[in-house]
Amino acid sequence: MTQLSLVIVLFAALIIPLIMAKLKLTALPTAVIEIITGIVLGQSGLHLVSASVPLNTLSDIGVIVLLFLSGMEIDFSLFQHRVLRTHFEKEAALATKNIKSPVRLATESYISIMVLSIILAILFKISGLFSNIWLAAILFSTISLGVVIATLKERELLSKAYGQTLLLIAVLGEVVPMLALTVYASVFGNSKHPLWLIPLVFIAALVLFKRFRTFFSFFERINKSTTQLDIRLAFFLIVTLVAIAESVGAESIMGAFLAGIVLKLLQPHEDTRDKLDSFGYGLLIPIFFIMSGVNLNISQLLSNPKTLVLIPLFFVAYILAKLAVILVLKQRFKNLNALAGGTLNMATITLVLAVLKVAKNMHAITGQQSGAFILSAVITCVIAPLLFNHLYTAEPEDKHKAIVHFVGTNMATIPVAQQLAQDRYDIEMYTDKDKNYHAFNSETHVELLDSLDTAEVVKHKVFNADILVLGHFDAMKNYRLALAAKEFGVPRVIARFEDRNILKNEAEDELVAAGVEVYSTPEANISLLRSLIEVPSTLEILQSTQAAIYEVTVRNRLYTGTSIRDLPFITEITISQIFRNDRFIKPTGDTLIQLNDTLIFTGNKEQAPSIREALGRLNSN
């Protein structure tokens, strides 16, 4: 019977994503569907799956792996103070100095959650509905990091201030209850270990981090497909910290969570994370969620009048605990988005299951109470993402166009400025020649400068750009302005440089060393002619009104770890080259896309730009 139950659970884990894709159930987290499936298959439904020692063991390992991967989701760069290196950044920071940062908003939000959770727990104690104040407060203050991340990834918001704020609130919604649960279990549980031993887990995590912090620097030189050293390190960290946690009276899930944090700080390669995700979400984590549903006895829960009252009350408590978040978010974001953000953070399931597993082992909660907490949590995970997707609209600060400034208004730069997509670029052109100003100002907006001296250029904020294109015919002016722009802090400077009357090689080397992207019209023509000889279709592509060549650096983690043939838009483009680790790779259908890959591809001019934007859009864990 055990073997049959395992086969059914694994088949359910396989078929659930396929059915969700077929029915387009993208708004609901997979974990919620897996719990509901477990309810249908278990003692509340068809009785096809029953709990057994092997399945429960796999489920226990699943929750450990889930918390380990949750620890790896934390982006610690969000907590770091950002150094403003460029003058442009400093001006932007000065203009927004009164706007609260994501870290501050998230901290204020979670403090409000903790306060309201304790108040609600006290009210449940006073009413006699649930007497354990600290356990209730921990449960009400939890947030499902997995649900929040999945929803933000779907809307591609993780790189934006709004998404960062919601992510940080969710991180606190897992870390703080995790710490509180460890203290709670140590104080009120049957542990014979004193509370002061718990910091040993954190000390052990710090020691492991220091011991292995150079691991990935030599990993590539010694790794083989038959050794998988990165995965061996991951499981060594998990087992070691889980064992230490249990030895000092802390919970195993705390050790697993810290193991994930340690590995994240070691900065593993993207494919390491992909392999761990594949193992966790491909096998053990679905078993945990499905078995959580299997072990629920809905009929027994609903037969108890007190439980019938608890389910809606717990659901309301999960919501009320997060209400003040809306008021905090309104300090920076639109009212509707503040409501959407507060709604999304009402979702809770992952840590609720882990907390209840610990509480049941401590005999601190009844089966009926545990079931009521789980069912109400499942409801929050169904409703929260749906409401968020319905309420959210893009923030004005998220609609930023790349600012492109052209210095030099002539027949070489005007056509380029006119053909750049207006919805992606904010374009401004400058010239110091009155003749050119009057010739081209009717075709595009041009600003006439008295001179191209650095002081005059800075005065007119020419350097306040994401991309500065120096296309003046005078190479010395381009040379001087390019160096000044890089010193000013312009992120990208593209300079035309082809004057043979100056020390070209030395000057060009100086520009390249400063980070300037140098181009020469004659050299570009030579490269084009060579390409025509070697690749006859080059000119057809360049002159085509339908097709064009594009280059993009992959920043969007939605597509990392995906093979080229599995990209959702691969039928619309042809990837010819991948530039990775300072060398070109000839791609095949099985080639996996990695973070920071530079793709060179051709595609339809109507569809390819949106694909390029999707691939290049920055998106965190």
KEVEXZA-58029 format. One record per residue (C-alpha): residue number from 1; residue in one letter; y, z, x. Coordinates in steps of 0.2 Angstrom, whole numbers, plus 5000, padded with zeros to 4 digits. Each point is the difference from the previous one (the first is absolute). Layout:
BEGIN
REC num residuo   py   pz   px
REC NUM       A    Y    Z    X
...
END
This chain:
BEGIN
REC num residuo   py   pz   px
REC   1       M 5000 5000 5000
REC   2       T 5012 5004 5015
REC   3       Q 4997 4983 5007
REC   4       L 5003 4991 4983
REC   5       S 5016 5011 4998
REC   6       L 5006 4995 5017
REC   7       V 4997 4981 4996
REC   8       I 5010 5001 4984
REC   9       V 5014 5009 5008
REC  10       L 5001 4988 5014
REC  11       F 4999 4985 4988
REC  12       A 5014 5008 4989
REC  13       A 5011 5001 5016
REC  14       L 4996 4982 5004
REC  15       I 5004 4993 4982
REC  16       I 5015 5011 4996
REC  17       P 5012 4990 5011
REC  18       L 4993 4984 4994
REC  19       I 5003 5004 4982
REC  20       M 5017 5007 5003
REC  21       A 5005 4984 5009
REC  22       K 4992 4990 4985
REC  23       L 5009 5010 4987
REC  24       K 5016 5001 5011
REC  25       L 5001 5019 4999
REC  26       T 5011 5001 5015
REC  27       A 5011 5013 4993
REC  28       L 4986 5014 5000
REC  29       P 4994 5008 5016
REC  30       T 4982 4996 5004
REC  31       A 4996 5018 5002
REC  32       V 5005 5003 4982
REC  33       I 4988 4986 4994
REC  34       E 4986 5007 5011
REC  35       I 5002 5017 4992
REC  36       I 4999 4993 4983
REC  37       T 4985 4990 5005
REC  38       G 4992 5016 5006
REC  39       I 5003 5008 4983
REC  40       V 4992 4985 4991
REC  41       L 4985 5000 5012
REC  42       G 4997 5019 5001
REC  43       Q 4997 5014 4988
REC  44       S 5014 4996 4989
REC  45       G 4994 4983 4996
REC  46       L 4985 4989 5004
REC  47       H 4991 5014 5011
REC  48       L 4995 4986 5012
REC  49       V 5006 5010 5015
REC  50       S 4997 5018 5004
REC  51       A 5006 5012 5013
REC  52       S 4988 5003 5015
REC  53       V 5001 5007 5017
REC  54       P 5001 4983 5009
REC  55       L 5014 4994 4988
REC  56       N 5009 5016 5001
REC  57       T 4999 5000 5019
REC  58       L 5007 4982 5000
REC  59       S 5014 5006 4988
REC  60       D 5005 5014 5011
REC  61       I 5001 4989 5015
REC  62       G 5010 4988 4990
REC  63       V 5013 5012 4996
REC  64       I 5001 5005 5019
REC  65       V 5002 4981 5004
REC  66       L 5013 4998 4986
REC  67       L 5011 5015 5007
REC  68       F 4998 4993 5018
REC  69       L 5006 4983 4994
REC  70       S 5014 5009 4991
REC  71       G 5006 5008 5016
REC  72       M 5000 4983 5008
REC  73       E 5012 4994 4986
REC  74       I 5015 5011 5006
REC  75       D 5013 4990 5009
REC  76       F 5008 5013 5012
REC  77       S 5014 4988 5004
REC  78       L 5008 5004 4984
REC  79       F 5003 5018 5006
REC  80       Q 5008 4995 5016
REC  81       H 5018 4999 5003
REC  82       R 5005 4982 5001
REC  83       V 5011 4996 5016
REC  84       L 5014 4988 4995
REC  85       R 5000 4988 5015
REC  86       T 5011 4986 4994
REC  87       H 5018 5000 4995
REC  88       F 4995 4991 4984
REC  89       E 4988 5014 4996
REC  90       K 5013 5014 5003
REC  91       E 5012 4991 4988
REC  92       A 4987 4999 4987
REC  93       A 4996 5019 5003
REC  94       L 5018 5005 4999
REC  95       A 5002 4990 4983
REC  96       T 4985 5009 4993
REC  97       K 5002 5018 5008
REC  98       N 5001 5008 4983
REC  99       I 4984 4992 4994
REC 100       K 4985 5012 5001
REC 101       S 4986 4994 5011
REC 102       P 4982 4998 4994
REC 103       V 4994 5015 5009
REC 104       R 5013 5011 4992
REC 105       L 4997 4993 4983
REC 106       A 4982 5003 5002
REC 107       T 5002 5018 5006
REC 108       E 5011 5004 4985
REC 109       S 4988 4992 4988
REC 110       Y 4985 5009 5006
REC 111       I 5009 5017 5000
REC 112       S 5004 4997 4982
REC 113       I 4981 4996 4997
REC 114       M 4995 5016 5008
REC 115       V 5012 5011 4990
REC 116       L 4995 4992 4984
REC 117       S 4982 5001 5003
REC 118       I 5001 5018 5004
REC 119       I 5010 5003 4984
REC 120       L 4987 4990 4989
REC 121       A 4986 5009 5008
REC 122       I 5008 5017 4995
REC 123       L 5002 4993 4982
REC 124       F 4982 4996 5000
REC 125       K 4996 5018 5006
REC 126       I 5011 5008 4987
REC 127       S 4992 4989 4986
REC 128       G 4983 5005 5005
REC 129       L 4995 4982 5001
REC 130       F 4997 5000 5019
REC 131       S 5001 5016 5010
REC 132       N 4999 4994 5018
REC 133       I 5019 4997 5004
REC 134       W 4998 4994 5018
REC 135       L 4986 4988 4996
REC 136       A 5010 4993 4986
REC 137       A 5015 4998 5010
REC 138       I 4991 4991 5014
REC 139       L 4992 4988 4987
REC 140       F 5017 4996 4991
REC 141       S 5009 4997 5017
REC 142       T 4987 4987 5006
REC 143       I 5004 4981 5001
REC 144       S 4988 4986 5002
REC 145       L 5005 4992 5016
REC 146       G 4988 4986 4998
REC 147       V 5006 4995 4983
REC 148       V 5018 5001 5006
REC 149       I 4997 4989 5015
REC 150       A 4989 4987 4990
REC 151       T 5014 4998 4988
REC 152       L 5014 4999 5013
REC 153       K 4990 4987 5010
REC 154       E 4998 4990 4984
REC 155       R 5018 4999 4997
REC 156       E 5003 4998 5019
REC 157       L 5012 5015 5001
REC 158       L 4993 5011 5014
REC 159       S 5013 4993 5013
REC 160       K 5015 5004 4988
REC 161       A 5010 5016 4999
REC 162       Y 4994 5002 4982
REC 163       G 4981 4998 5005
REC 164       Q 5002 5011 5015
REC 165       T 5007 5014 4989
REC 166       L 4986 4999 4988
REC 167       L 4987 4999 5014
REC 168       L 5007 5015 5008
REC 169       I 5000 5010 4984
REC 170       A 4981 4995 4998
REC 171       V 4996 5005 5018
REC 172       L 5008 5017 4997
REC 173       G 4990 5000 4983
REC 174       E 4984 5000 5011
REC 175       V 5005 5009 5015
REC 176       V 5007 5016 4992
REC 177       P 4987 5002 4987
REC 178       M 4987 4998 5014
REC 179       L 5007 5014 5010
REC 180       A 5002 5011 4985
REC 181       L 4982 4997 4995
REC 182       T 4995 5005 5018
REC 183       V 5009 5016 4999
REC 184       Y 4995 5003 4982
REC 185       A 4981 4998 5004
REC 186       S 5002 5011 5015
REC 187       V 5009 5014 4991
REC 188       F 4990 4999 4983
REC 189       G 4984 4993 5005
REC 190       N 4984 5008 5008
REC 191       S 5005 4995 5017
REC 192       K 4997 5014 5013
REC 193       H 5012 4992 5012
REC 194       P 5018 5007 5002
REC 195       L 5015 4989 4995
REC 196       W 5007 5000 5017
REC 197       L 4985 4989 5006
REC 198       I 5006 4985 4990
REC 199       P 5013 4994 5012
REC 200       L 4986 4997 5012
REC 201       V 4996 4984 4990
REC 202       F 5018 4994 5004
REC 203       I 4998 5005 5018
REC 204       A 4984 4991 5002
REC 205       A 5008 4984 4992
REC 206       L 5014 5001 5013
REC 207       V 4987 5002 5014
REC 208       L 4990 4985 4994
REC 209       F 5016 4990 4998
REC 210       K 5006 5003 5018
REC 211       R 4982 4997 5006
REC 212       F 4999 4983 4992
REC 213       R 5018 4994 5000
REC 214       T 4996 4987 5013
REC 215       F 4984 4994 4992
REC 216       F 5007 4984 4992
REC 217       S 5009 4995 5016
REC 218       F 4983 4996 5009
REC 219       F 4990 4997 4984
REC 220       E 5000 4981 5001
REC 221       R 4994 5000 5017
REC 222       I 4984 5010 4997
REC 223       N 4996 4996 4981
REC 224       K 4986 4990 4995
REC 225       S 4994 4995 4983
REC 226       T 4984 5010 5002
REC 227       T 5009 5016 5005
REC 228       Q 5015 5001 4988
REC 229       L 5008 5014 5010
REC 230       D 5015 5001 4988
REC 231       I 4989 5004 4985
REC 232       R 4990 5012 5011
REC 233       L 5016 5009 5004
REC 234       A 5005 5001 4982
REC 235       F 4984 5008 4994
REC 236       F 5000 5012 5015
REC 237       L 5017 5006 4995
REC 238       I 4994 5002 4982
REC 239       V 4985 5010 5004
REC 240       T 5008 5010 5013
REC 241       L 5015 5006 4990
REC 242       V 4990 5002 4984
REC 243       A 4988 5011 5009
REC 244       I 5014 5010 5008
REC 245       A 5009 5002 4983
REC 246       E 4984 5006 4992
REC 247       S 4997 5012 5014
REC 248       V 5017 5009 4999
REC 249       G 4999 5001 4981
REC 250       A 5011 4985 4996
REC 251       E 4994 4986 4988
REC 252       S 4991 4984 5007
REC 253       I 5012 4989 4992
REC 254       M 5014 5008 5010
REC 255       G 4991 4995 5016
REC 256       A 4997 4983 4994
REC 257       F 5018 4997 4995
REC 258       L 5005 5007 5018
REC 259       A 4988 4988 5008
REC 260       G 5008 4985 4991
REC 261       I 5017 5006 5006
REC 262       V 4994 5001 5018
REC 263       L 4993 4983 4999
REC 264       K 5016 4993 4993
REC 265       L 5010 5008 5014
REC 266       L 4989 4992 5012
REC 267       Q 5006 4983 4994
REC 268       P 4984 4991 4997
REC 269       H 4999 4981 4999
REC 270       E 5002 4993 4982
REC 271       D 4982 4994 5001
REC 272       T 4994 5018 5003
REC 273       R 5008 5005 4983
REC 274       D 4993 4985 4992
REC 275       K 4982 5005 5005
REC 276       L 5002 5018 4995
REC 277       D 5007 4994 4983
REC 278       S 4985 4989 4998
REC 279       F 4988 5014 5003
REC 280       G 5009 5013 4990
REC 281       Y 5006 4989 4985
REC 282       G 4985 4989 5001
REC 283       L 4986 5014 4999
REC 284       L 5004 5018 4999
REC 285       I 5017 5002 4991
REC 286       P 4993 4990 4984
REC 287       I 4985 5011 5000
REC 288       F 5012 5016 5000
REC 289       F 5010 4993 4985
REC 290       I 4985 4994 4990
REC 291       M 4991 5016 5002
REC 292       S 5016 5010 4995
REC 293       G 4998 4991 4983
REC 294       V 4981 5002 5000
REC 295       N 5002 5019 5001
REC 296       L 5012 5001 4986
REC 297       N 4992 5005 4983
REC 298       I 5013 4993 4988
REC 299       S 4990 5005 4984
REC 300       Q 4999 5018 5006
REC 301       L 5018 5000 5005
REC 302       L 5006 4994 4983
REC 303       S 4989 5012 4991
REC 304       N 5010 5015 5007
REC 305       P 5016 5002 4989
REC 306       K 5008 5008 5015
REC 307       T 4997 4985 5011
REC 308       L 5007 4989 4987
REC 309       V 5016 5009 5001
REC 310       L 5000 5001 5019
REC 311       I 4998 4981 5003
REC 312       P 5017 4995 4992
REC 313       L 5008 5016 5007
REC 314       F 4995 4996 5018
REC 315       F 5005 4982 4997
REC 316       V 5017 5006 4995
REC 317       A 5001 5012 5014
REC 318       Y 4996 4986 5013
REC 319       I 5015 4991 4993
REC 320       L 5012 5015 4998
REC 321       A 4997 5005 5018
REC 322       K 5007 4983 5006
REC 323       L 5015 4998 4988
REC 324       A 5013 5007 5012
REC 325       V 4996 4986 5012
REC 326       I 5009 4988 4988
REC 327       L 5016 5010 5002
REC 328       V 4999 5000 5019
REC 329       L 4996 4981 5001
REC 330       K 5015 4997 4989
REC 331       Q 5011 5005 5014
REC 332       R 4997 4984 5009
REC 333       F 4990 4988 4989
REC 334       K 5003 4992 4983
REC 335       N 4996 5011 4985
REC 336       L 4986 4989 4994
REC 337       N 4992 5000 5018
REC 338       A 5002 5019 5001
REC 339       L 4990 5001 4984
REC 340       A 4988 4988 5007
REC 341       G 4998 5010 5016
REC 342       G 4998 5016 4991
REC 343       T 4987 4992 4989
REC 344       L 4990 4993 5015
REC 345       N 4999 5017 5008
REC 346       M 4992 5008 4985
REC 347       A 4984 4991 5004
REC 348       T 4987 5012 5008
REC 349       I 4982 4999 5002
REC 350       T 4994 4999 5018
REC 351       L 5005 5018 5005
REC 352       V 4996 5007 4983
REC 353       L 4982 4995 5002
REC 354       A 5000 5008 5017
REC 355       V 5008 5016 4995
REC 356       L 4989 5002 4985
REC 357       K 4984 4997 5011
REC 358       V 5006 5015 5011
REC 359       A 5005 5010 4985
REC 360       K 4983 4998 4992
REC 361       N 4991 5005 5016
REC 362       M 5011 5016 5000
REC 363       H 4996 5003 4981
REC 364       A 5018 5000 4997
REC 365       I 5000 4988 4985
REC 366       T 4988 4996 4986
REC 367       G 4992 4983 4997
REC 368       Q 5010 4998 4984
REC 369       Q 5016 5004 5009
REC 370       S 4996 4988 5014
REC 371       G 4996 4986 4989
REC 372       A 5016 5002 4990
REC 373       F 5010 4999 5017
REC 374       I 4990 4984 5005
REC 375       L 5002 4992 4983
REC 376       S 5019 5003 4999
REC 377       A 5001 4994 5018
REC 378       V 4991 4984 4996
REC 379       I 5012 4997 4985
REC 380       T 5015 5002 5012
REC 381       C 4993 4987 5012
REC 382       V 4998 4988 4985
REC 383       I 5017 5002 4993
REC 384       A 5011 5003 5016
REC 385       P 4997 4983 5009
REC 386       L 5002 4991 4983
REC 387       L 5017 5008 4996
REC 388       F 5006 4998 5018
REC 389       N 4997 4981 5000
REC 390       H 5008 4999 4983
REC 391       L 5016 5010 5005
REC 392       Y 5003 4995 5018
REC 393       T 5013 4986 5005
REC 394       A 5007 4996 5017
REC 395       E 5013 5011 5007
REC 396       P 5016 4991 5006
REC 397       E 4998 5006 5018
REC 398       D 4982 4992 5000
REC 399       K 5007 4983 4996
REC 400       H 5007 4998 5018
REC 401       K 5002 4982 5006
REC 402       A 4999 4997 5019
REC 403       I 5018 4998 5006
REC 404       V 5002 4984 5011
REC 405       H 5016 4996 5009
REC 406       F 5003 4983 5008
REC 407       V 5013 4999 5014
REC 408       G 5004 4981 5002
REC 409       T 5003 4989 4985
REC 410       N 4994 4982 5004
REC 411       M 4987 4987 4995
REC 412       A 4986 5010 5009
REC 413       T 5003 5016 4990
REC 414       I 5007 4995 4983
REC 415       P 4984 4992 4994
REC 416       V 4990 5015 5005
REC 417       A 5011 5012 4991
REC 418       Q 5000 4989 4984
REC 419       Q 4981 4999 5000
REC 420       L 4996 5019 5003
REC 421       A 4994 5008 4983
REC 422       Q 5015 5008 4992
REC 423       D 4989 5013 4992
REC 424       R 4994 5006 5016
REC 425       Y 5015 4998 5012
REC 426       D 5018 5005 4999
REC 427       I 5008 4987 5011
REC 428       E 5018 5000 5008
REC 429       M 5007 4987 5012
REC 430       Y 5013 5003 5013
REC 431       T 5010 4987 5011
REC 432       D 5015 5001 5011
REC 433       K 5004 4982 4998
REC 434       D 5013 4996 4986
REC 435       K 4993 4982 4999
REC 436       N 4983 5005 4996
REC 437       Y 5006 5013 4988
REC 438       H 5009 4987 4989
REC 439       A 4985 4988 5002
REC 440       F 4986 5011 4994
REC 441       N 5008 5014 4990
REC 442       S 4998 4990 4984
REC 443       E 4981 4998 5003
REC 444       T 4997 5019 5004
REC 445       H 5010 5016 5002
REC 446       V 5007 5000 5018
REC 447       E 5012 5013 5007
REC 448       L 5013 4994 5013
REC 449       L 5002 5012 5015
REC 450       D 5015 5000 5012
REC 451       S 4988 5000 5015
REC 452       L 4982 5004 5004
REC 453       D 5005 5015 5011
REC 454       T 4988 5015 4998
REC 455       A 5014 5011 4993
REC 456       E 5004 4986 4987
REC 457       V 4982 4998 4995
REC 458       V 4997 5019 4998
REC 459       K 5016 5001 4990
REC 460       H 4994 4988 4988
REC 461       K 4983 5008 4999
REC 462       V 4991 4985 5006
REC 463       F 4987 5011 5009
REC 464       N 4996 5009 4984
REC 465       A 4985 4989 4997
REC 466       D 4981 5000 5000
REC 467       I 4999 4983 5008
REC 468       L 5015 4993 5011
REC 469       V 4999 4981 5003
REC 470       L 5011 4994 5014
REC 471       G 5001 4981 4998
REC 472       H 5016 4997 5009
REC 473       F 5001 4984 5011
REC 474       D 5007 5011 5014
REC 475       A 4985 5008 5008
REC 476       M 5011 5013 5010
REC 477       K 5007 5006 4983
REC 478       N 4982 5002 4993
REC 479       Y 4994 5008 5017
REC 480       R 5014 5013 4999
REC 481       L 4999 5004 4981
REC 482       A 4981 5001 5001
REC 483       L 5000 5014 5013
REC 484       A 5014 5009 4991
REC 485       A 4991 4999 4984
REC 486       K 4984 5007 5007
REC 487       E 5010 5014 5008
REC 488       F 5008 5003 4983
REC 489       G 4983 5001 4992
REC 490       V 4997 4984 4990
REC 491       P 4981 5000 4997
REC 492       R 4998 4981 5002
REC 493       V 5011 4988 5010
REC 494       I 4996 4982 5001
REC 495       A 5011 4990 5013
REC 496       R 5002 4982 5003
REC 497       F 5000 4998 5019
REC 498       E 5000 4983 5009
REC 499       D 5015 4998 5011
REC 500       R 4994 4994 5017
REC 501       N 5017 5003 5009
REC 502       I 4996 5019 5002
REC 503       L 4986 5009 5008
REC 504       K 4989 4997 4985
REC 505       N 4983 5007 5006
REC 506       E 5008 5017 5006
REC 507       A 5011 5001 4984
REC 508       E 4985 4995 4989
REC 509       D 4989 5013 5008
REC 510       E 5013 5013 4997
REC 511       L 5002 4996 4982
REC 512       V 4981 5000 4997
REC 513       A 4999 5017 5010
REC 514       A 5013 5007 4987
REC 515       G 4989 4995 4986
REC 516       V 5010 4984 4995
REC 517       E 4990 4986 4992
REC 518       V 5006 4984 5010
REC 519       Y 4999 4982 4994
REC 520       S 5005 4984 5007
REC 521       T 5002 4984 4989
REC 522       P 4994 4988 5014
REC 523       E 4985 5011 5003
REC 524       A 4996 5001 4981
REC 525       N 5001 4981 4999
REC 526       I 4988 4999 5015
REC 527       S 4988 5012 4991
REC 528       L 5001 4991 4984
REC 529       L 4996 4983 5009
REC 530       R 4985 5008 5009
REC 531       S 4994 5007 4983
REC 532       L 5001 4983 4992
REC 533       I 4989 4992 5014
REC 534       E 4987 5015 4999
REC 535       V 5001 5003 4982
REC 536       P 5005 4984 4990
REC 537       S 5003 5010 4984
REC 538       T 5013 5011 5007
REC 539       L 5015 4988 4995
REC 540       E 4992 4998 4983
REC 541       I 5000 5019 4997
REC 542       L 5017 5002 5007
REC 543       Q 5008 4986 4989
REC 544       S 4989 5004 4985
REC 545       T 5009 5006 4984
REC 546       Q 4985 5009 4995
REC 547       A 4992 5008 5016
REC 548       A 5007 5010 5014
REC 549       I 4995 5010 5015
REC 550       Y 5002 5019 4999
REC 551       E 4998 5015 5012
REC 552       V 4998 5018 4994
REC 553       T 4995 5016 5008
REC 554       V 4988 5010 4989
REC 555       R 5008 5017 4995
REC 556       N 4992 5002 4983
REC 557       R 4985 5011 5001
REC 558       L 4993 4993 4983
REC 559       Y 4994 4985 5010
REC 560       T 4994 5008 5016
REC 561       G 4981 5001 5003
REC 562       T 4998 4985 4988
REC 563       S 4992 4984 5006
REC 564       I 5010 4984 4999
REC 565       R 4988 4992 4987
REC 566       D 5003 5016 4989
REC 567       L 5019 4999 5000
REC 568       P 5005 4998 4981
REC 569       F 5012 4985 5005
REC 570       I 4989 4992 5013
REC 571       T 4998 4984 4989
REC 572       E 5019 4998 5001
REC 573       I 5002 5001 5019
REC 574       T 4992 4994 5016
REC 575       I 5000 5013 5015
REC 576       S 4999 4990 5016
REC 577       Q 5003 5014 5013
REC 578       I 5001 5019 5001
REC 579       F 5009 5008 5014
REC 580       R 4992 5017 5004
REC 581       N 5002 5011 5015
REC 582       D 5010 4987 5010
REC 583       R 4988 4986 4998
REC 584       F 4996 4987 4987
REC 585       I 4984 5000 4990
REC 586       K 4993 4985 4991
REC 587       P 4996 5007 4983
REC 588       T 4984 4998 4989
REC 589       G 4996 5005 4982
REC 590       D 4992 5016 5007
REC 591       T 5015 5005 5010
REC 592       L 5007 5017 4995
REC 593       I 5019 5002 4998
REC 594       Q 5007 5014 5010
REC 595       L 5016 5009 4999
REC 596       N 5014 4992 5011
REC 597       D 4991 4983 5001
REC 598       T 5012 4986 5001
REC 599       L 4993 4986 4988
REC 600       I 5005 4982 5002
REC 601       F 4996 4990 4984
REC 602       T 5005 4985 4990
REC 603       G 5003 5000 4981
REC 604       N 5009 4994 4985
REC 605       K 5019 5003 5001
REC 606       E 5000 5008 4983
REC 607       Q 4986 5012 5002
REC 608       A 4999 5003 5019
REC 609       P 5016 5010 5001
REC 610       S 4994 5013 4987
REC 611       I 4984 5001 5010
REC 612       R 5009 5003 5016
REC 613       E 5011 5013 4992
REC 614       A 4984 5009 4993
REC 615       L 4991 5000 5017
REC 616       G 5016 5006 5010
REC 617       R 5005 5013 4988
REC 618       L 4999 5017 5008
REC 619       N 4987 5011 4991
REC 620       S 4994 5018 5007
REC 621       N 4981 5007 4999
END
